[in-house]
Amino acid sequence: MTSEELQDIVLQALELGQNGKTRACNEQLRKIYSTLKTEPFLLWESSQISQLGKSLLLMLHLDLIDDEEKSIGLVLLAYLFLSKGIHNEEQMSEVDLCEIFRIRKDRIILLKSFDDFFVDSLQEFYYANEKAADRETYNEQRKAVLTRLPFMQFSDIYDIEQDYPNLRDDEFLLDTANFIESEDEITSDNLKEAKLLHKILFKHTLQKLKEGKIDY
């Protein structure tokens, strides 16, 4: 399949999904999935990379893949593709605020809906020099890593707020922001760490994909 063909299928799948045509949408999503199995980087340099990430988010919400390990792999791929889309937008001479809003919101949805699917990856590098010696320590590390996910969501919300002070009155984003702020005190240190975690998670996941170490 060419990159142009995959782009067309991705856009078709998203349109069908938005119009509630689930069966036809699933058909297109399966084509996307089988293509990614052999060519995960086919749209890597395309402006449509974030749409590919969104199609994986749709795939996950529709429970198209009934295997937890493979679903974790798809979550990581979706994160990678959405993050690449954000990076691409930020490099533009003129940033498309609507587009970067859409991609950031999709990444927040991904991080919120599948937060526990990120724990293993975050734990791998967060505690790279402190390998858990026993089950109790391992579980404590997992719990500690899981507490970082809301901050990673909030760092995207914070960036959206710089362009849209009231988050475009988006109910999902406002509710998410209010919930996180009611549970945790957001400090500048939290936000700095969250941005750093985003960078490391992106690099870590990209390297694993290049090495064929992501099962999806």
C-alpha positions as CSV (number, residue, x, y, z in Angstrom):
1,M,0.0,0.0,0.0
2,T,1.3,3.5,-0.8
3,S,1.2,6.3,1.7
4,E,-1.4,8.1,-0.3
5,E,-3.7,5.1,-0.2
6,L,-3.2,4.8,3.5
7,Q,-4.0,8.5,4.0
8,D,-7.3,8.0,2.1
9,I,-8.3,5.0,4.1
10,V,-7.5,6.8,7.4
11,L,-9.7,9.8,6.4
12,Q,-12.5,7.5,5.2
13,A,-12.4,5.5,8.5
14,L,-12.6,8.7,10.6
15,E,-15.5,10.1,8.5
16,L,-17.4,6.8,8.8
17,G,-16.7,6.7,12.5
18,Q,-18.0,10.3,13.0
19,N,-21.2,9.4,11.0
20,G,-21.8,6.3,13.2
21,K,-21.3,3.8,10.3
22,T,-19.5,1.3,12.5
23,R,-19.4,-1.7,10.2
24,A,-17.9,0.2,7.3
25,C,-15.6,2.1,9.7
26,N,-14.3,-1.2,11.2
27,E,-13.5,-2.5,7.7
28,Q,-11.3,0.5,7.0
29,L,-9.7,0.3,10.5
30,R,-8.8,-3.3,9.8
31,K,-7.0,-2.3,6.6
32,I,-5.1,0.4,8.6
33,Y,-4.2,-2.2,11.2
34,S,-2.9,-4.8,8.7
35,T,-0.8,-2.1,6.9
36,L,0.7,-0.9,10.2
37,K,1.7,-4.5,11.1
38,T,4.2,-4.5,8.2
39,E,4.8,-0.7,7.7
40,P,4.4,1.2,10.9
41,F,6.4,4.2,9.5
42,L,4.5,4.6,6.2
43,L,2.9,7.9,7.2
44,W,5.7,9.0,9.6
45,E,6.7,12.0,7.4
46,S,3.2,12.8,6.3
47,S,1.1,15.7,7.5
48,Q,-1.6,13.1,8.2
49,I,0.4,11.3,10.9
50,S,-1.9,12.7,13.7
51,Q,-5.0,11.5,11.8
52,L,-3.4,8.0,11.8
53,G,-3.1,8.4,15.6
54,K,-6.7,9.4,15.8
55,S,-7.8,6.3,13.8
56,L,-5.9,4.1,16.3
57,L,-7.7,5.9,19.1
58,L,-11.0,5.0,17.4
59,M,-9.9,1.4,16.9
60,L,-9.2,1.2,20.6
61,H,-12.6,2.7,21.6
62,L,-14.4,0.3,19.3
63,D,-12.5,-2.7,20.9
64,L,-11.4,-3.9,17.5
65,I,-8.4,-5.8,18.9
66,D,-9.4,-8.2,21.6
67,D,-6.0,-8.7,23.2
68,E,-4.6,-6.6,26.0
69,E,-0.9,-6.8,25.0
70,K,-1.7,-5.8,21.5
71,S,-4.0,-3.0,22.7
72,I,-1.2,-1.7,24.9
73,G,1.0,-1.7,21.7
74,L,-1.7,0.2,19.8
75,V,-2.0,2.8,22.6
76,L,1.8,3.4,22.4
77,L,1.6,3.7,18.6
78,A,-1.3,6.2,18.9
79,Y,0.7,8.2,21.4
80,L,3.7,8.2,19.1
81,F,1.7,9.4,16.0
82,L,-0.3,12.1,17.9
83,S,2.9,13.4,19.5
84,K,4.6,13.5,16.1
85,G,1.6,15.5,14.8
86,I,2.0,18.0,17.7
87,H,5.7,18.3,17.0
88,N,5.1,18.8,13.3
89,E,2.5,21.6,14.0
90,E,4.9,23.3,16.4
91,Q,7.6,23.4,13.7
92,M,5.3,25.3,11.3
93,S,6.1,28.9,10.6
94,E,2.4,29.6,11.3
95,V,0.8,27.2,13.8
96,D,-2.7,26.1,12.9
97,L,-4.3,26.6,16.4
98,C,-7.4,24.5,15.6
99,E,-5.3,21.6,14.4
100,I,-3.0,21.6,17.4
101,F,-6.0,21.9,19.7
102,R,-7.5,18.8,18.0
103,I,-4.3,16.8,18.3
104,R,-3.6,17.8,21.9
105,K,-7.2,16.9,22.9
106,D,-6.9,13.5,21.2
107,R,-3.7,12.9,23.2
108,I,-5.4,13.9,26.4
109,I,-8.3,11.5,25.6
110,L,-5.7,8.7,25.0
111,L,-3.8,9.4,28.2
112,K,-7.0,9.6,30.2
113,S,-8.7,6.6,28.7
114,F,-5.8,4.2,28.8
115,D,-3.6,5.6,31.6
116,D,-2.7,2.2,33.0
117,F,-1.4,1.1,29.5
118,F,1.4,3.6,29.9
119,V,2.6,2.4,33.2
120,D,5.1,-0.3,32.0
121,S,6.8,2.1,29.6
122,L,7.0,4.9,32.1
123,Q,8.3,2.6,34.8
124,E,11.0,1.2,32.4
125,F,12.7,4.6,32.2
126,Y,11.5,6.3,35.4
127,Y,13.1,3.6,37.5
128,A,15.7,2.5,35.0
129,N,18.4,2.6,37.7
130,E,16.2,1.3,40.6
131,K,15.0,-2.1,39.4
132,A,12.4,-3.4,41.9
133,A,13.9,-6.2,44.0
134,D,10.5,-7.5,45.1
135,R,6.8,-7.5,44.3
136,E,6.0,-4.8,46.9
137,T,8.6,-2.3,45.5
138,Y,7.4,-3.1,42.0
139,N,3.8,-2.3,42.9
140,E,4.9,0.9,44.7
141,Q,6.8,2.0,41.6
142,R,3.8,1.3,39.4
143,K,1.5,3.4,41.7
144,A,4.0,6.2,41.7
145,V,4.2,6.2,37.9
146,L,0.4,6.2,37.6
147,T,0.2,9.4,39.6
148,R,2.3,11.1,36.9
149,L,-0.3,10.5,34.2
150,P,-2.8,13.3,35.3
151,F,0.1,15.8,35.2
152,M,1.0,14.7,31.7
153,Q,-2.7,15.3,30.7
154,F,-2.6,18.6,32.4
155,S,0.5,19.7,30.6
156,D,-1.4,19.4,27.3
157,I,-4.4,21.3,28.9
158,Y,-2.0,24.0,30.0
159,D,-0.6,24.4,26.5
160,I,-4.1,24.6,25.1
161,E,-4.9,27.3,27.6
162,Q,-2.1,29.5,26.3
163,D,-4.1,29.8,23.0
164,Y,-7.6,29.3,24.4
165,P,-7.9,30.6,28.0
166,N,-11.3,28.9,28.5
167,L,-10.3,25.8,26.5
168,R,-12.8,26.7,23.8
169,D,-15.6,25.9,26.3
170,D,-14.8,22.2,25.6
171,E,-16.8,20.2,28.2
172,F,-14.4,17.2,28.2
173,L,-11.3,19.4,28.7
174,L,-12.9,21.6,31.4
175,D,-14.2,18.6,33.3
176,T,-10.7,16.9,33.0
177,A,-8.9,20.0,34.2
178,N,-11.3,20.5,37.1
179,F,-11.0,16.9,38.2
180,I,-7.2,16.9,38.1
181,E,-7.0,20.2,40.0
182,S,-9.4,19.0,42.6
183,E,-7.2,15.8,43.2
184,D,-3.7,17.4,42.9
185,E,-2.0,20.7,43.4
186,I,-0.5,21.7,40.0
187,T,2.9,23.3,40.4
188,S,5.4,24.5,37.8
189,D,7.7,21.6,38.8
190,N,4.9,19.1,38.1
191,L,4.4,20.7,34.6
192,K,8.1,20.7,33.9
193,E,8.4,17.0,34.9
194,A,5.3,16.2,32.8
195,K,6.8,17.9,29.7
196,L,10.0,16.0,30.2
197,L,8.1,12.7,30.6
198,H,6.3,13.4,27.3
199,K,9.7,13.9,25.6
200,I,11.3,10.8,27.1
201,L,8.2,8.6,26.5
202,F,8.1,9.7,22.8
203,K,11.8,8.9,22.3
204,H,11.6,5.6,24.3
205,T,8.5,4.4,22.3
206,L,10.0,5.4,19.0
207,Q,13.2,3.5,19.7
208,K,11.2,0.4,20.8
209,L,9.2,0.6,17.5
210,K,12.3,0.9,15.5
211,E,13.7,-2.2,17.2
212,G,10.5,-4.1,16.7
213,K,9.8,-4.4,20.4
214,I,6.2,-3.2,20.4
215,D,3.6,-6.0,20.1
216,Y,0.5,-4.8,18.4
